[in-house]
Amino acid sequence: MRISARSSEPGAFSRPTALLVAGAMFMELLDGTALTTAAPRAAAAFGVPSAAMAVPISAYLVTVAAFIPVGGWAVDRFGGRRTFAAAVTLFTVASALCALAPDLPLLDLARIAQGIGGALMVPVGRLVVLRGIRRDEVIRAVAFLTWPALAAPLLGPVVGGFLATYASWRWIFLLNVPLGITALCCVRAIPAERGEPRRLDVPGWWWSAACLASLTAAASFEAIAGSNPWLAAGCLLAAVLTGTLAIRRLRSAEAPLLRLNALRIRTFRFAHAGGSVYRVAINAVAFLVPLLFVDAFGWTAAHAGAAFIALYAGNLGIKPATTPLLKRFGFRTVVLGAVVGAVITTALIATLTAQTPIVLIVALLVASGSFRSIGFTVYNTVAYADVSATELTDANTLSSALQQVAMGLGAAAGALALRLTGALGVHDVYQGAFIVVAVALLIPAIEAALLPRDVGSALTAEAS
């Protein structure tokens, strides 16, 4: 049965549209978090080290980052319904190909295709829901679009671990097929209207995407044991060259893919310099913890997924306290506390063993998730502390892309830390990897300590 969009006055909130988009977002987010706990089982099926699963995880997330800027253009050019339907179709077909992949390289390619679908499906769906609705409907619409981001990370590790233990990791992707078909049957709930067509900055997108692809390949090749280091070096050189060309294009084009003006603002640079290191490191921890539980502790994937949910529980549970903390102590103190807390909890995770009581493990993961959430919230907020209203749209697009890239490189960074400690002859490579990540977190801690005391004070004053 098809759900049709209700006929109502322009600007009214459409519940069927929001539910359909929220369901698509849930499918995409669940897929990303579920694979983390299933990574060791998938790696064993392919006969590769568990760390090699950083490649399909990072490839997916970075592909999403590369294609996010194309979403708005596609809606204006082809219409919301057609773009959303194409994105869901691609995501669904790619999910089936992931499930059928006979080896890791083909899984990587299928994940890239899945990332293209996800990059268009989620931002396009959000744009379709929010575009043109009345201001008094915005809170209601955002509430519909928020629940997938809250629920999927909690359910993903459990679902992934359960399927990997009692069925097959391939079911993580197969579940998307009926969900995708259902979404396509309901696609008439999406308005078909187009926006004003505009030109896509193809050279800017091409060089940006090539830079991200080369950077991901460099990190992935270097992270996998047995890979040719010269191949990784070549990819890194390609990333530098294409990145330089991308920046030149974005700075000189009349209508660039991304405007870089916001990088002139100190607080925006802080949020995406040290903030990017923070995001990479924190997501490296999220990649390494399930591998520690399965590979080093000998737990089942289901056991690891059930324990790993504590990290996201801490992430969610601390959110109501974040704004009061900012109002009471200010941005500099809170972000410094969050980063230092992340350093400490990451170092403590390095001390865990299979004999550590589960209560202590869960408590440490809850604390780690809490600092993770506070840090993300502060960085995401302070980025706009000094951005003017006229620069807000461009700053938001650039911020979204940079955040997605940092998150995408997290898994590759975790695998690279494992490779580094192994190459150095460290006996316990997981312990060494967590120490490497904890040391890396000192970079944003030092940057935060150098911030002015009153940074972001205008925002906390407005929130009072």
VOBATI-220386 format. One record per residue (C-alpha): z, x, y; residue number from 1; residue in one letter. Coordinates in nm, 3 decimals. Example, Ala and Ser with C-alpha at 12.3 -4.5 7.8 and 13.67 -1.06 7.14 Angstrom:
<recs>
(rec (0.780 1.230 -0.450) 1 'A')
(rec (0.714 1.367 -0.106) 2 'S')
</recs>
This chain:
<recs>
(rec (0.000 0.000 0.000) 1 'M')
(rec (-0.092 0.130 0.341) 2 'R')
(rec (0.136 0.130 0.639) 3 'I')
(rec (-0.045 0.050 0.958) 4 'S')
(rec (0.078 0.145 1.300) 5 'A')
(rec (0.230 -0.147 1.476) 6 'R')
(rec (0.042 -0.292 1.765) 7 'S')
(rec (0.261 -0.260 2.069) 8 'S')
(rec (0.244 -0.173 2.433) 9 'E')
(rec (0.139 0.183 2.518) 10 'P')
(rec (0.429 0.423 2.511) 11 'G')
(rec (0.635 0.234 2.252) 12 'A')
(rec (0.806 0.422 1.972) 13 'F')
(rec (0.642 0.366 1.631) 14 'S')
(rec (0.890 0.377 1.343) 15 'R')
(rec (0.618 0.397 1.068) 16 'P')
(rec (0.457 0.694 1.242) 17 'T')
(rec (0.789 0.874 1.283) 18 'A')
(rec (0.889 0.810 0.921) 19 'L')
(rec (0.557 0.942 0.793) 20 'L')
(rec (0.578 1.256 1.005) 21 'V')
(rec (0.944 1.309 0.912) 22 'A')
(rec (0.851 1.280 0.544) 23 'G')
(rec (0.577 1.541 0.587) 24 'A')
(rec (0.820 1.771 0.766) 25 'M')
(rec (1.074 1.726 0.487) 26 'F')
(rec (0.810 1.817 0.226) 27 'M')
(rec (0.711 2.132 0.415) 28 'E')
(rec (1.068 2.251 0.483) 29 'L')
(rec (1.191 2.173 0.130) 30 'L')
(rec (0.904 2.374 -0.014) 31 'D')
(rec (0.994 2.680 0.192) 32 'G')
(rec (1.366 2.686 0.113) 33 'T')
(rec (1.329 2.590 -0.255) 34 'A')
(rec (1.116 2.893 -0.340) 35 'L')
(rec (1.388 3.137 -0.232) 36 'T')
(rec (1.627 3.063 -0.518) 37 'T')
(rec (1.338 3.031 -0.766) 38 'A')
(rec (1.191 3.369 -0.666) 39 'A')
(rec (1.341 3.572 -0.955) 40 'P')
(rec (1.205 3.328 -1.217) 41 'R')
(rec (0.861 3.326 -1.055) 42 'A')
(rec (0.861 3.706 -1.036) 43 'A')
(rec (0.954 3.730 -1.404) 44 'A')
(rec (0.666 3.498 -1.493) 45 'A')
(rec (0.424 3.729 -1.313) 46 'F')
(rec (0.582 4.046 -1.446) 47 'G')
(rec (0.666 4.184 -1.102) 48 'V')
(rec (0.997 4.282 -0.934) 49 'P')
(rec (1.187 3.997 -0.767) 50 'S')
(rec (1.139 4.165 -0.428) 51 'A')
(rec (0.763 4.116 -0.464) 52 'A')
(rec (0.816 3.744 -0.402) 53 'M')
(rec (0.870 3.837 -0.038) 54 'A')
(rec (0.491 3.846 -0.009) 55 'V')
(rec (0.416 3.475 -0.070) 56 'P')
(rec (0.725 3.373 0.130) 57 'I')
(rec (0.634 3.586 0.432) 58 'S')
(rec (0.261 3.514 0.403) 59 'A')
(rec (0.329 3.142 0.426) 60 'Y')
(rec (0.563 3.162 0.727) 61 'L')
(rec (0.348 3.406 0.923) 62 'V')
(rec (0.036 3.198 0.856) 63 'T')
(rec (0.221 2.902 1.004) 64 'V')
(rec (0.290 3.112 1.315) 65 'A')
(rec (-0.075 3.215 1.344) 66 'A')
(rec (-0.204 2.858 1.332) 67 'F')
(rec (0.061 2.678 1.540) 68 'I')
(rec (-0.134 2.725 1.867) 69 'P')
(rec (-0.439 2.561 1.709) 70 'V')
(rec (-0.258 2.232 1.647) 71 'G')
(rec (-0.264 2.095 2.000) 72 'G')
(rec (-0.631 2.185 2.041) 73 'W')
(rec (-0.718 2.016 1.710) 74 'A')
(rec (-0.546 1.691 1.813) 75 'V')
(rec (-0.737 1.684 2.141) 76 'D')
(rec (-1.065 1.769 1.969) 77 'R')
(rec (-1.050 1.558 1.651) 78 'F')
(rec (-0.769 1.308 1.710) 79 'G')
(rec (-0.417 1.287 1.569) 80 'G')
(rec (-0.497 1.084 1.257) 81 'R')
(rec (-0.790 1.296 1.144) 82 'R')
(rec (-0.609 1.624 1.209) 83 'T')
(rec (-0.292 1.511 1.034) 84 'F')
(rec (-0.488 1.380 0.734) 85 'A')
(rec (-0.680 1.707 0.702) 86 'A')
(rec (-0.356 1.907 0.725) 87 'A')
(rec (-0.182 1.698 0.458) 88 'V')
(rec (-0.487 1.724 0.232) 89 'T')
(rec (-0.500 2.102 0.265) 90 'L')
(rec (-0.124 2.135 0.213) 91 'F')
(rec (-0.138 1.915 -0.099) 92 'T')
(rec (-0.437 2.089 -0.256) 93 'V')
(rec (-0.291 2.432 -0.178) 94 'A')
(rec (0.039 2.323 -0.337) 95 'S')
(rec (-0.145 2.238 -0.657) 96 'A')
(rec (-0.317 2.577 -0.648) 97 'L')
(rec (0.023 2.746 -0.603) 98 'C')
(rec (0.151 2.568 -0.912) 99 'A')
(rec (-0.153 2.676 -1.113) 100 'L')
(rec (-0.166 3.036 -0.987) 101 'A')
(rec (-0.193 3.275 -1.287) 102 'P')
(rec (-0.080 3.584 -1.094) 103 'D')
(rec (0.089 3.692 -0.772) 104 'L')
(rec (-0.227 3.772 -0.567) 105 'P')
(rec (-0.366 3.423 -0.625) 106 'L')
(rec (-0.027 3.272 -0.540) 107 'L')
(rec (-0.035 3.470 -0.215) 108 'D')
(rec (-0.379 3.329 -0.127) 109 'L')
(rec (-0.271 2.975 -0.213) 110 'A')
(rec (0.040 3.015 0.002) 111 'R')
(rec (-0.176 3.126 0.296) 112 'I')
(rec (-0.386 2.810 0.257) 113 'A')
(rec (-0.065 2.609 0.231) 114 'Q')
(rec (0.059 2.776 0.550) 115 'G')
(rec (-0.252 2.664 0.739) 116 'I')
(rec (-0.187 2.306 0.630) 117 'G')
(rec (0.180 2.329 0.719) 118 'G')
(rec (0.105 2.483 1.059) 119 'A')
(rec (-0.110 2.183 1.150) 120 'L')
(rec (0.084 1.914 0.967) 121 'M')
(rec (0.430 1.957 1.122) 122 'V')
(rec (0.357 2.044 1.489) 123 'P')
(rec (0.067 1.795 1.502) 124 'V')
(rec (0.288 1.523 1.356) 125 'G')
(rec (0.563 1.599 1.608) 126 'R')
(rec (0.309 1.592 1.891) 127 'L')
(rec (0.167 1.259 1.773) 128 'V')
(rec (0.514 1.101 1.768) 129 'V')
(rec (0.629 1.233 2.106) 130 'L')
(rec (0.307 1.218 2.304) 131 'R')
(rec (0.307 0.937 2.558) 132 'G')
(rec (0.625 0.753 2.452) 133 'I')
(rec (0.868 0.626 2.713) 134 'R')
(rec (1.150 0.860 2.814) 135 'R')
(rec (1.410 0.610 2.692) 136 'D')
(rec (1.254 0.636 2.343) 137 'E')
(rec (1.259 1.017 2.322) 138 'V')
(rec (1.615 1.048 2.182) 139 'I')
(rec (1.538 0.791 1.913) 140 'R')
(rec (1.216 0.970 1.819) 141 'A')
(rec (1.382 1.311 1.805) 142 'V')
(rec (1.656 1.168 1.580) 143 'A')
(rec (1.389 1.067 1.329) 144 'F')
(rec (1.229 1.411 1.343) 145 'L')
(rec (1.556 1.602 1.315) 146 'T')
(rec (1.683 1.482 0.979) 147 'W')
(rec (1.428 1.680 0.771) 148 'P')
(rec (1.537 2.005 0.940) 149 'A')
(rec (1.900 1.922 0.855) 150 'L')
(rec (1.854 1.788 0.502) 151 'A')
(rec (1.578 2.010 0.358) 152 'A')
(rec (1.762 2.345 0.388) 153 'P')
(rec (2.064 2.192 0.214) 154 'L')
(rec (1.864 2.042 -0.072) 155 'L')
(rec (1.600 2.316 -0.105) 156 'G')
(rec (1.809 2.588 -0.275) 157 'P')
(rec (1.958 2.337 -0.518) 158 'V')
(rec (1.624 2.179 -0.603) 159 'V')
(rec (1.455 2.517 -0.642) 160 'G')
(rec (1.732 2.658 -0.858) 161 'G')
(rec (1.752 2.347 -1.077) 162 'F')
(rec (1.377 2.334 -1.137) 163 'L')
(rec (1.353 2.708 -1.207) 164 'A')
(rec (1.639 2.689 -1.458) 165 'T')
(rec (1.570 2.364 -1.641) 166 'Y')
(rec (1.197 2.308 -1.594) 167 'A')
(rec (0.966 2.558 -1.421) 168 'S')
(rec (0.940 2.710 -1.074) 169 'W')
(rec (0.586 2.564 -1.063) 170 'R')
(rec (0.735 2.217 -1.022) 171 'W')
(rec (0.846 2.317 -0.671) 172 'I')
(rec (0.480 2.299 -0.574) 173 'F')
(rec (0.377 2.018 -0.808) 174 'L')
(rec (0.627 1.784 -0.642) 175 'L')
(rec (0.420 1.809 -0.325) 176 'N')
(rec (0.117 1.651 -0.490) 177 'V')
(rec (0.247 1.291 -0.526) 178 'P')
(rec (0.424 1.323 -0.191) 179 'L')
(rec (0.103 1.437 -0.026) 180 'G')
(rec (-0.100 1.157 -0.185) 181 'I')
(rec (0.156 0.904 -0.065) 182 'T')
(rec (0.133 1.044 0.288) 183 'A')
(rec (-0.246 1.016 0.281) 184 'L')
(rec (-0.221 0.652 0.169) 185 'C')
(rec (-0.004 0.587 0.476) 186 'C')
(rec (-0.209 0.790 0.723) 187 'V')
(rec (-0.322 0.483 0.918) 188 'R')
(rec (0.024 0.486 1.071) 189 'A')
(rec (-0.094 0.785 1.275) 190 'I')
(rec (-0.272 0.691 1.602) 191 'P')
(rec (-0.636 0.797 1.608) 192 'A')
(rec (-0.650 0.866 1.982) 193 'E')
(rec (-0.776 1.199 2.109) 194 'R')
(rec (-0.666 1.391 2.413) 195 'G')
(rec (-0.885 1.556 2.671) 196 'E')
(rec (-1.096 1.814 2.481) 197 'P')
(rec (-1.037 2.174 2.585) 198 'R')
(rec (-1.183 2.505 2.481) 199 'R')
(rec (-1.006 2.705 2.213) 200 'L')
(rec (-0.954 3.072 2.294) 201 'D')
(rec (-1.120 3.194 1.974) 202 'V')
(rec (-1.104 3.569 2.052) 203 'P')
(rec (-0.738 3.541 2.149) 204 'G')
(rec (-0.659 3.353 1.830) 205 'W')
(rec (-0.864 3.587 1.613) 206 'W')
(rec (-0.700 3.908 1.735) 207 'W')
(rec (-0.353 3.750 1.725) 208 'S')
(rec (-0.403 3.622 1.369) 209 'A')
(rec (-0.547 3.957 1.258) 210 'A')
(rec (-0.244 4.137 1.403) 211 'C')
(rec (0.000 3.907 1.223) 212 'L')
(rec (-0.192 3.934 0.895) 213 'A')
(rec (-0.202 4.314 0.916) 214 'S')
(rec (0.166 4.335 1.005) 215 'L')
(rec (0.264 4.111 0.715) 216 'T')
(rec (0.043 4.308 0.475) 217 'A')
(rec (0.193 4.637 0.592) 218 'A')
(rec (0.548 4.515 0.538) 219 'A')
(rec (0.459 4.357 0.204) 220 'S')
(rec (0.275 4.659 0.062) 221 'F')
(rec (0.555 4.892 0.166) 222 'E')
(rec (0.818 4.658 0.020) 223 'A')
(rec (0.664 4.644 -0.328) 224 'I')
(rec (0.746 4.934 -0.555) 225 'A')
(rec (0.437 5.109 -0.683) 226 'G')
(rec (0.220 5.019 -0.384) 227 'S')
(rec (0.010 5.286 -0.217) 228 'N')
(rec (0.196 5.393 0.099) 229 'P')
(rec (-0.134 5.486 0.264) 230 'W')
(rec (-0.247 5.127 0.224) 231 'L')
(rec (0.064 5.008 0.407) 232 'A')
(rec (0.008 5.270 0.678) 233 'A')
(rec (-0.352 5.153 0.720) 234 'G')
(rec (-0.239 4.794 0.759) 235 'C')
(rec (0.022 4.899 1.015) 236 'L')
(rec (-0.243 5.088 1.214) 237 'L')
(rec (-0.467 4.780 1.200) 238 'A')
(rec (-0.176 4.568 1.328) 239 'A')
(rec (-0.127 4.802 1.625) 240 'V')
(rec (-0.498 4.802 1.713) 241 'L')
(rec (-0.550 4.427 1.677) 242 'T')
(rec (-0.221 4.360 1.856) 243 'G')
(rec (-0.335 4.571 2.151) 244 'T')
(rec (-0.665 4.382 2.164) 245 'L')
(rec (-0.480 4.049 2.140) 246 'A')
(rec (-0.252 4.136 2.433) 247 'I')
(rec (-0.549 4.249 2.644) 248 'R')
(rec (-0.729 3.923 2.569) 249 'R')
(rec (-0.425 3.704 2.637) 250 'L')
(rec (-0.365 3.878 2.970) 251 'R')
(rec (-0.726 3.862 3.090) 252 'S')
(rec (-0.859 3.530 2.958) 253 'A')
(rec (-0.894 3.241 3.201) 254 'E')
(rec (-0.750 2.996 2.947) 255 'A')
(rec (-0.567 3.213 2.691) 256 'P')
(rec (-0.435 3.094 2.359) 257 'L')
(rec (-0.084 3.194 2.468) 258 'L')
(rec (0.031 3.278 2.820) 259 'R')
(rec (0.258 3.582 2.834) 260 'L')
(rec (0.400 3.523 3.184) 261 'N')
(rec (0.744 3.430 3.052) 262 'A')
(rec (0.792 3.783 2.918) 263 'L')
(rec (0.850 3.894 3.278) 264 'R')
(rec (1.180 3.702 3.273) 265 'I')
(rec (1.475 3.909 3.150) 266 'R')
(rec (1.653 3.632 2.961) 267 'T')
(rec (1.329 3.530 2.788) 268 'F')
(rec (1.263 3.892 2.685) 269 'R')
(rec (1.621 3.920 2.558) 270 'F')
(rec (1.579 3.607 2.347) 271 'A')
(rec (1.265 3.751 2.186) 272 'H')
(rec (1.343 4.123 2.170) 273 'A')
(rec (1.692 4.155 2.026) 274 'G')
(rec (1.658 3.791 1.927) 275 'G')
(rec (1.361 3.872 1.705) 276 'S')
(rec (1.551 4.156 1.537) 277 'V')
(rec (1.837 3.911 1.482) 278 'Y')
(rec (1.607 3.649 1.326) 279 'R')
(rec (1.436 3.902 1.100) 280 'V')
(rec (1.770 4.040 0.979) 281 'A')
(rec (1.932 3.700 0.927) 282 'I')
(rec (1.634 3.574 0.728) 283 'N')
(rec (1.637 3.897 0.528) 284 'A')
(rec (1.994 3.808 0.426) 285 'V')
(rec (1.879 3.459 0.322) 286 'A')
(rec (1.612 3.621 0.103) 287 'F')
(rec (1.840 3.883 -0.051) 288 'L')
(rec (2.141 3.665 -0.139) 289 'V')
(rec (1.972 3.455 -0.414) 290 'P')
(rec (1.819 3.772 -0.562) 291 'L')
(rec (2.167 3.931 -0.566) 292 'L')
(rec (2.309 3.633 -0.751) 293 'F')
(rec (2.033 3.616 -1.013) 294 'V')
(rec (1.931 3.980 -1.061) 295 'D')
(rec (2.261 4.161 -1.005) 296 'A')
(rec (2.520 3.898 -1.103) 297 'F')
(rec (2.319 3.746 -1.388) 298 'G')
(rec (2.359 3.389 -1.263) 299 'W')
(rec (2.109 3.117 -1.342) 300 'T')
(rec (1.883 3.004 -1.060) 301 'A')
(rec (2.063 2.668 -1.061) 302 'A')
(rec (2.401 2.841 -1.019) 303 'H')
(rec (2.261 3.058 -0.740) 304 'A')
(rec (2.110 2.760 -0.562) 305 'G')
(rec (2.434 2.563 -0.576) 306 'A')
(rec (2.630 2.857 -0.428) 307 'A')
(rec (2.363 2.938 -0.170) 308 'F')
(rec (2.391 2.590 -0.022) 309 'I')
(rec (2.719 2.710 0.133) 310 'A')
(rec (2.522 2.922 0.382) 311 'L')
(rec (2.332 2.620 0.511) 312 'Y')
(rec (2.648 2.409 0.505) 313 'A')
(rec (2.805 2.659 0.744) 314 'G')
(rec (2.487 2.649 0.950) 315 'N')
(rec (2.508 2.272 0.987) 316 'L')
(rec (2.886 2.238 1.015) 317 'G')
(rec (2.926 2.469 1.316) 318 'I')
(rec (2.658 2.302 1.530) 319 'K')
(rec (2.887 2.048 1.705) 320 'P')
(rec (3.108 2.335 1.824) 321 'A')
(rec (2.830 2.550 1.970) 322 'T')
(rec (2.798 2.375 2.308) 323 'T')
(rec (3.176 2.372 2.372) 324 'P')
(rec (3.187 2.743 2.284) 325 'L')
(rec (2.910 2.817 2.534) 326 'L')
(rec (3.082 2.615 2.807) 327 'K')
(rec (3.418 2.784 2.740) 328 'R')
(rec (3.313 3.148 2.693) 329 'F')
(rec (2.958 3.179 2.832) 330 'G')
(rec (2.634 3.297 2.676) 331 'F')
(rec (2.702 3.672 2.666) 332 'R')
(rec (3.036 3.642 2.489) 333 'T')
(rec (2.913 3.384 2.239) 334 'V')
(rec (2.592 3.564 2.145) 335 'V')
(rec (2.777 3.895 2.115) 336 'L')
(rec (3.036 3.728 1.893) 337 'G')
(rec (2.764 3.570 1.679) 338 'A')
(rec (2.581 3.900 1.628) 339 'V')
(rec (2.899 4.098 1.557) 340 'V')
(rec (3.005 3.823 1.316) 341 'G')
(rec (2.668 3.855 1.144) 342 'A')
(rec (2.717 4.232 1.115) 343 'V')
(rec (3.059 4.187 0.956) 344 'I')
(rec (2.962 3.909 0.713) 345 'T')
(rec (2.647 4.094 0.605) 346 'T')
(rec (2.848 4.410 0.540) 347 'A')
(rec (3.103 4.206 0.343) 348 'L')
(rec (2.827 4.051 0.130) 349 'I')
(rec (2.743 4.409 0.029) 350 'A')
(rec (3.090 4.434 -0.130) 351 'T')
(rec (3.047 4.129 -0.354) 352 'L')
(rec (3.036 4.173 -0.731) 353 'T')
(rec (2.993 3.943 -1.027) 354 'A')
(rec (3.372 3.943 -1.060) 355 'Q')
(rec (3.437 3.820 -0.704) 356 'T')
(rec (3.600 3.474 -0.712) 357 'P')
(rec (3.349 3.201 -0.632) 358 'I')
(rec (3.582 3.065 -0.364) 359 'V')
(rec (3.557 3.390 -0.169) 360 'L')
(rec (3.178 3.401 -0.212) 361 'I')
(rec (3.141 3.046 -0.083) 362 'V')
(rec (3.374 3.112 0.210) 363 'A')
(rec (3.178 3.424 0.307) 364 'L')
(rec (2.846 3.237 0.289) 365 'L')
(rec (2.985 2.954 0.504) 366 'V')
(rec (3.097 3.212 0.763) 367 'A')
(rec (2.758 3.384 0.749) 368 'S')
(rec (2.580 3.053 0.796) 369 'G')
(rec (2.805 2.966 1.090) 370 'S')
(rec (2.728 3.289 1.276) 371 'F')
(rec (2.360 3.242 1.189) 372 'R')
(rec (2.359 2.895 1.346) 373 'S')
(rec (2.546 3.002 1.661) 374 'I')
(rec (2.313 3.298 1.712) 375 'G')
(rec (1.998 3.094 1.667) 376 'F')
(rec (2.122 2.826 1.905) 377 'T')
(rec (2.218 3.075 2.176) 378 'V')
(rec (1.892 3.269 2.154) 379 'Y')
(rec (1.685 2.949 2.150) 380 'N')
(rec (1.870 2.817 2.456) 381 'T')
(rec (1.906 3.126 2.674) 382 'V')
(rec (1.532 3.183 2.646) 383 'A')
(rec (1.484 2.903 2.901) 384 'Y')
(rec (1.774 2.992 3.132) 385 'A')
(rec (1.547 3.126 3.406) 386 'D')
(rec (1.213 2.964 3.315) 387 'V')
(rec (1.077 2.740 3.590) 388 'S')
(rec (0.951 2.390 3.522) 389 'A')
(rec (0.591 2.496 3.582) 390 'T')
(rec (0.618 2.771 3.318) 391 'E')
(rec (0.809 2.567 3.061) 392 'L')
(rec (0.514 2.450 2.849) 393 'T')
(rec (0.362 2.796 2.811) 394 'D')
(rec (0.705 2.953 2.753) 395 'A')
(rec (0.783 2.698 2.482) 396 'N')
(rec (0.455 2.766 2.297) 397 'T')
(rec (0.505 3.142 2.314) 398 'L')
(rec (0.868 3.108 2.207) 399 'S')
(rec (0.778 2.894 1.905) 400 'S')
(rec (0.516 3.144 1.790) 401 'A')
(rec (0.745 3.447 1.830) 402 'L')
(rec (1.032 3.275 1.649) 403 'Q')
(rec (0.807 3.180 1.358) 404 'Q')
(rec (0.677 3.537 1.326) 405 'V')
(rec (1.031 3.678 1.318) 406 'A')
(rec (1.137 3.426 1.054) 407 'M')
(rec (0.825 3.501 0.851) 408 'G')
(rec (0.894 3.874 0.845) 409 'L')
(rec (1.252 3.823 0.725) 410 'G')
(rec (1.171 3.814 0.354) 411 'A')
(rec (0.943 4.118 0.382) 412 'A')
(rec (1.219 4.302 0.569) 413 'A')
(rec (1.466 4.220 0.292) 414 'G')
(rec (1.228 4.351 0.027) 415 'A')
(rec (1.165 4.660 0.240) 416 'L')
(rec (1.540 4.726 0.260) 417 'A')
(rec (1.556 4.711 -0.120) 418 'L')
(rec (1.264 4.953 -0.147) 419 'R')
(rec (1.421 5.191 0.105) 420 'L')
(rec (1.758 5.207 -0.067) 421 'T')
(rec (1.589 5.251 -0.402) 422 'G')
(rec (1.378 5.538 -0.269) 423 'A')
(rec (1.692 5.704 -0.132) 424 'L')
(rec (1.849 5.694 -0.478) 425 'G')
(rec (2.125 5.447 -0.391) 426 'V')
(rec (2.288 5.333 -0.714) 427 'H')
(rec (2.339 4.970 -0.608) 428 'D')
(rec (2.018 4.878 -0.425) 429 'V')
(rec (2.145 4.536 -0.319) 430 'Y')
(rec (2.458 4.683 -0.167) 431 'Q')
(rec (2.243 4.937 0.014) 432 'G')
(rec (1.998 4.670 0.134) 433 'A')
(rec (2.273 4.459 0.291) 434 'F')
(rec (2.414 4.768 0.464) 435 'I')
(rec (2.067 4.845 0.605) 436 'V')
(rec (2.040 4.489 0.740) 437 'V')
(rec (2.392 4.509 0.889) 438 'A')
(rec (2.300 4.832 1.068) 439 'V')
(rec (1.981 4.673 1.203) 440 'A')
(rec (2.191 4.392 1.351) 441 'L')
(rec (2.363 4.648 1.574) 442 'L')
(rec (2.044 4.656 1.785) 443 'I')
(rec (2.080 4.297 1.917) 444 'P')
(rec (2.457 4.352 1.944) 445 'A')
(rec (2.405 4.645 2.184) 446 'I')
(rec (2.146 4.448 2.382) 447 'E')
(rec (2.382 4.150 2.410) 448 'A')
(rec (2.664 4.375 2.533) 449 'A')
(rec (2.441 4.496 2.818) 450 'L')
(rec (2.371 4.145 2.948) 451 'L')
(rec (2.523 4.035 3.282) 452 'P')
(rec (2.843 3.834 3.240) 453 'R')
(rec (2.696 3.531 3.416) 454 'D')
(rec (2.375 3.511 3.213) 455 'V')
(rec (2.284 3.147 3.145) 456 'G')
(rec (2.563 3.020 3.372) 457 'S')
(rec (2.329 2.765 3.529) 458 'A')
(rec (2.276 2.604 3.189) 459 'L')
(rec (2.644 2.580 3.104) 460 'T')
(rec (2.714 2.438 3.451) 461 'A')
(rec (2.452 2.165 3.395) 462 'E')
(rec (2.604 2.086 3.055) 463 'A')
(rec (2.951 2.036 3.206) 464 'S')
</recs>
